[in-house]
Amino acid sequence: MDPALIARLAADLTAADFTVDGLTELWGEDAAAALHRGQRVPALRAGARRIASQSRDASADEAVLRRFLLAKALVLGYPVDPAALDRALPTLTAAGAVALGLVDATGSPLLDLRPYSVVDARGVAAWWIASDLGELALGHAIPEHHVLGVGGASMTLSGLMLAEPVDLALDLGTGCGIQALHAARHAKRVIATDISERALELARFNAVLNGFANIEFRLGSLFEPVAGERFGHVVSNPPFVITPRIAGVPEYEYRDGGMVGDALVAQVVRDVENHLEPGGVAQLLGNWEYGAVDGLDRVRGWVDATGLDSWVVERERQSVEQYAETWIRDGGTRPGPEFDRLYAAWLDDFASRGVTEVGFGYVTLRRPLSGAPTLRRFEHYGEPLGGSLGDHIAGVLAAHDWLQARDAAALAAASLSVAPDVTEERHYWPGEEHPTVMLLRQGSGFARTIPVGTALAAVVGACDGTLSVGTIVTAVAELLEVDAAALAAELEPQLRELVLVGVLQV
């Protein structure tokens, strides 16, 4: 890997406006959406039409043409002859692209290289991410050593990521390195590990291409490369896909950890405690099996074997049939005899262990600063989410700590306010004076919809940060002509829940 050549590549990509917005402008929203669905023909056709209808502004035309040529080869996976590549990459040249392994000598692409952008609590980020060619470019199923680019799971995890500054962060199973880049924005140093030499090679390339100098890459399985080290933040999209352990079933390095069932996720959950400093947080994606034991109860058992605070959110639950179809298709195998053979292997594997469903979700773990863990939250939440999830998770952890430090009297003495993203919705029967249903709705975070009763709605409505909770509850009790102490006892757990999930703020 030649840093000088990579710098030339970055200069050419910048000059061609090879960005998410630049490509969308090149071929339009509809073609961009089709490409997101795995269809490249609309983007190719729309881009070609754009080039054919160029204006008379020679400098602008040249930048657009270069962008199209780069996108044709590096995003859409079509060959581009060396002379055209010389034009698209005037600083790097086609020879430099060959030297970097982007294309072969004929101009056929060897890597996928596409822009990536995000806006989060740390601001705007715009990078380029290299990965192996996918099914579209290859024209067949991907190989077992494939290094995946930025997908839905990657974007989910990066969206969940906390932004609090830490000295040292760990990206466990870095793949193309996207999570390491995100972590490097709030960590002084990041260690990124992977069992795949190929993945580390591409992750290192991506770090250099995007100007990151604070990431160290180490080869090895799970926590082996960081034995004895502790981190303020651990992130991981581990290779958790449940795969039949029989001959003839592809073992994709990017998703298959080589264990039976959900054992890999269990191991990560149990082992990460030894690599978190006090107050350190681990965030990972995972899945867990349902059968004789409830899936979330399985995760609870894994967590109970640790001394960690835990918040587990199950976002989806699939039948074993859906699960098999998802991951067989993910590897690029299309319906046909080979698909059927793999399908049967998956179903046999699940049947052998009595597995009927598989849950997917997020796992947040934290090592307490001292003492025993106090946070144990396991929930299924399949509704659409709001924004700023990383900030929301940080807020939930902080709210939990605040609540733990306050008994009923201290909570009653506190002054709370309704979060600015919260609205109230009321439903009435026609002609009725009083609502039949009252709902509090979050606009951000988990975008929860929470039913509330008359008393709770009245208390929340009066929480503007000026009056104490106890004063408000007493006033509401008088209006409703009920015992104030009894109402306070009834509402306390509900108010704690609203504080915890961010509907009410300190």
ChimeraX attribute file (.defattr): number of C-alpha atoms within 10 A of each C-alpha:
attribute: neighborCount
match mode: 1-to-1
recipient: residues
	/A:1	13
	/A:2	11
	/A:3	12
	/A:4	10
	/A:5	18
	/A:6	20
	/A:7	17
	/A:8	19
	/A:9	21
	/A:10	22
	/A:11	16
	/A:12	21
	/A:13	22
	/A:14	12
	/A:15	15
	/A:16	22
	/A:17	16
	/A:18	25
	/A:19	19
	/A:20	18
	/A:21	13
	/A:22	16
	/A:23	23
	/A:24	16
	/A:25	14
	/A:26	25
	/A:27	21
	/A:28	17
	/A:29	13
	/A:30	13
	/A:31	22
	/A:32	21
	/A:33	15
	/A:34	14
	/A:35	17
	/A:36	11
	/A:37	9
	/A:38	13
	/A:39	15
	/A:40	21
	/A:41	13
	/A:42	17
	/A:43	27
	/A:44	20
	/A:45	12
	/A:46	17
	/A:47	25
	/A:48	17
	/A:49	13
	/A:50	19
	/A:51	16
	/A:52	10
	/A:53	9
	/A:54	14
	/A:55	10
	/A:56	8
	/A:57	8
	/A:58	10
	/A:59	9
	/A:60	12
	/A:61	16
	/A:62	16
	/A:63	15
	/A:64	24
	/A:65	23
	/A:66	24
	/A:67	25
	/A:68	26
	/A:69	24
	/A:70	26
	/A:71	24
	/A:72	20
	/A:73	24
	/A:74	24
	/A:75	24
	/A:76	25
	/A:77	23
	/A:78	20
	/A:79	19
	/A:80	20
	/A:81	15
	/A:82	20
	/A:83	13
	/A:84	17
	/A:85	22
	/A:86	17
	/A:87	17
	/A:88	27
	/A:89	26
	/A:90	16
	/A:91	17
	/A:92	25
	/A:93	21
	/A:94	26
	/A:95	17
	/A:96	19
	/A:97	24
	/A:98	19
	/A:99	16
	/A:100	20
	/A:101	14
	/A:102	20
	/A:103	24
	/A:104	18
	/A:105	14
	/A:106	13
	/A:107	21
	/A:108	19
	/A:109	27
	/A:110	22
	/A:111	23
	/A:112	22
	/A:113	23
	/A:114	22
	/A:115	20
	/A:116	16
	/A:117	12
	/A:118	16
	/A:119	11
	/A:120	16
	/A:121	15
	/A:122	13
	/A:123	8
	/A:124	9
	/A:125	13
	/A:126	13
	/A:127	20
	/A:128	19
	/A:129	22
	/A:130	25
	/A:131	24
	/A:132	24
	/A:133	24
	/A:134	24
	/A:135	17
	/A:136	16
	/A:137	22
	/A:138	16
	/A:139	10
	/A:140	13
	/A:141	16
	/A:142	22
	/A:143	18
	/A:144	14
	/A:145	16
	/A:146	20
	/A:147	26
	/A:148	21
	/A:149	22
	/A:150	18
	/A:151	9
	/A:152	8
	/A:153	11
	/A:154	19
	/A:155	14
	/A:156	14
	/A:157	21
	/A:158	23
	/A:159	19
	/A:160	23
	/A:161	28
	/A:162	25
	/A:163	18
	/A:164	16
	/A:165	15
	/A:166	17
	/A:167	12
	/A:168	22
	/A:169	28
	/A:170	31
	/A:171	30
	/A:172	29
	/A:173	29
	/A:174	27
	/A:175	34
	/A:176	29
	/A:177	33
	/A:178	25
	/A:179	26
	/A:180	32
	/A:181	26
	/A:182	21
	/A:183	30
	/A:184	24
	/A:185	18
	/A:186	19
	/A:187	22
	/A:188	14
	/A:189	20
	/A:190	28
	/A:191	22
	/A:192	30
	/A:193	30
	/A:194	28
	/A:195	21
	/A:196	20
	/A:197	15
	/A:198	17
	/A:199	26
	/A:200	24
	/A:201	16
	/A:202	22
	/A:203	29
	/A:204	20
	/A:205	22
	/A:206	23
	/A:207	23
	/A:208	18
	/A:209	21
	/A:210	16
	/A:211	13
	/A:212	14
	/A:213	12
	/A:214	16
	/A:215	25
	/A:216	15
	/A:217	19
	/A:218	20
	/A:219	17
	/A:220	16
	/A:221	15
	/A:222	22
	/A:223	19
	/A:224	13
	/A:225	18
	/A:226	19
	/A:227	10
	/A:228	9
	/A:229	13
	/A:230	19
	/A:231	24
	/A:232	22
	/A:233	29
	/A:234	27
	/A:235	26
	/A:236	25
	/A:237	24
	/A:238	23
	/A:239	22
	/A:240	24
	/A:241	24
	/A:242	26
	/A:243	25
	/A:244	21
	/A:245	16
	/A:246	11
	/A:247	8
	/A:248	10
	/A:249	15
	/A:250	18
	/A:251	20
	/A:252	19
	/A:253	20
	/A:254	25
	/A:255	22
	/A:256	18
	/A:257	22
	/A:258	18
	/A:259	17
	/A:260	16
	/A:261	22
	/A:262	20
	/A:263	17
	/A:264	23
	/A:265	25
	/A:266	19
	/A:267	13
	/A:268	19
	/A:269	24
	/A:270	18
	/A:271	15
	/A:272	21
	/A:273	21
	/A:274	16
	/A:275	22
	/A:276	24
	/A:277	18
	/A:278	15
	/A:279	16
	/A:280	21
	/A:281	26
	/A:282	27
	/A:283	24
	/A:284	23
	/A:285	24
	/A:286	24
	/A:287	27
	/A:288	27
	/A:289	28
	/A:290	22
	/A:291	14
	/A:292	10
	/A:293	11
	/A:294	14
	/A:295	21
	/A:296	21
	/A:297	14
	/A:298	16
	/A:299	20
	/A:300	17
	/A:301	13
	/A:302	16
	/A:303	21
	/A:304	15
	/A:305	11
	/A:306	19
	/A:307	18
	/A:308	27
	/A:309	21
	/A:310	25
	/A:311	21
	/A:312	24
	/A:313	20
	/A:314	21
	/A:315	16
	/A:316	14
	/A:317	20
	/A:318	16
	/A:319	14
	/A:320	20
	/A:321	16
	/A:322	12
	/A:323	19
	/A:324	22
	/A:325	18
	/A:326	12
	/A:327	17
	/A:328	22
	/A:329	13
	/A:330	13
	/A:331	20
	/A:332	18
	/A:333	19
	/A:334	14
	/A:335	12
	/A:336	8
	/A:337	10
	/A:338	11
	/A:339	17
	/A:340	15
	/A:341	12
	/A:342	19
	/A:343	20
	/A:344	13
	/A:345	20
	/A:346	25
	/A:347	17
	/A:348	13
	/A:349	20
	/A:350	23
	/A:351	13
	/A:352	9
	/A:353	14
	/A:354	14
	/A:355	20
	/A:356	16
	/A:357	19
	/A:358	23
	/A:359	21
	/A:360	19
	/A:361	19
	/A:362	19
	/A:363	21
	/A:364	23
	/A:365	27
	/A:366	26
	/A:367	25
	/A:368	19
	/A:369	11
	/A:370	8
	/A:371	8
	/A:372	12
	/A:373	16
	/A:374	14
	/A:375	17
	/A:376	14
	/A:377	12
	/A:378	16
	/A:379	12
	/A:380	15
	/A:381	15
	/A:382	13
	/A:383	12
	/A:384	9
	/A:385	15
	/A:386	14
	/A:387	15
	/A:388	18
	/A:389	23
	/A:390	20
	/A:391	19
	/A:392	20
	/A:393	20
	/A:394	17
	/A:395	19
	/A:396	18
	/A:397	18
	/A:398	13
	/A:399	21
	/A:400	18
	/A:401	14
	/A:402	14
	/A:403	16
	/A:404	12
	/A:405	9
	/A:406	13
	/A:407	10
	/A:408	14
	/A:409	10
	/A:410	12
	/A:411	19
	/A:412	18
	/A:413	14
	/A:414	16
	/A:415	19
	/A:416	21
	/A:417	20
	/A:418	20
	/A:419	17
	/A:420	12
	/A:421	13
	/A:422	17
	/A:423	14
	/A:424	16
	/A:425	12
	/A:426	12
	/A:427	12
	/A:428	12
	/A:429	10
	/A:430	7
	/A:431	6
	/A:432	9
	/A:433	8
	/A:434	11
	/A:435	14
	/A:436	12
	/A:437	14
	/A:438	19
	/A:439	17
	/A:440	20
	/A:441	18
	/A:442	22
	/A:443	18
	/A:444	18
	/A:445	21
	/A:446	21
	/A:447	20
	/A:448	21
	/A:449	17
	/A:450	13
	/A:451	15
	/A:452	16
	/A:453	13
	/A:454	14
	/A:455	17
	/A:456	20
	/A:457	16
	/A:458	17
	/A:459	20
	/A:460	22
	/A:461	13
	/A:462	19
	/A:463	19
	/A:464	15
	/A:465	15
	/A:466	11
	/A:467	15
	/A:468	18
	/A:469	26
	/A:470	21
	/A:471	16
	/A:472	19
	/A:473	24
	/A:474	18
	/A:475	15
	/A:476	23
	/A:477	20
	/A:478	11
	/A:479	11
	/A:480	13
	/A:481	9
	/A:482	12
	/A:483	12
	/A:484	18
	/A:485	13
	/A:486	10
	/A:487	17
	/A:488	20
	/A:489	11
	/A:490	13
	/A:491	17
	/A:492	18
	/A:493	12
	/A:494	13
	/A:495	18
	/A:496	18
	/A:497	16
	/A:498	18
	/A:499	23
	/A:500	20
	/A:501	21
	/A:502	24
	/A:503	24
	/A:504	23
	/A:505	19
	/A:506	13
